[in-house]
Amino acid sequence: MTNLSEVLEPIAAWFRSLGVPYPIVHWGHPVMMAIVVFVMGSFVGLVGWRGRLVEDKEVAIKSRSEHRKLAPWMFLFMALGYTGGVLSLVMQHQPILESPHFWTGSIVLLVLLINSAIAFSGFAGNKAALRTVHAYLGSTALCLLFLHAALGFKLGISF
């Protein structure tokens, strides 16, 4: 059976051939993803909860609208960042599947994909229970992302 690093090596070799400085290869993914997670992710979570909890109907509608507009972009950036992170590891000849950082990232993307499906379903006819599941799954994903960042930092300083 071919391992993931071997499959991705031709792509990584092409990126390596571009002569990107090592600090960018090593720390580029963490810096860019920190922006996505800590800034965009926190904002998306905040406006999502504000849309659920605030009493002022106009503020709630505006918050839900902001959440609805930004959450898909956040997911896209996270999926692209995930891909970049995996390629960064291959470029640096580091193992992928042995890393807890890889697994937390994979779980987060899966949770966010499930959460997206719930939202795109229209919450199955606007069911309150599914809206609640969506809110808590999103919050769980955000908490996992903070753990993911800590594991990534530990991974980054380990080599």
Disulfide bonds with the S-S distance in Angstrom:
none
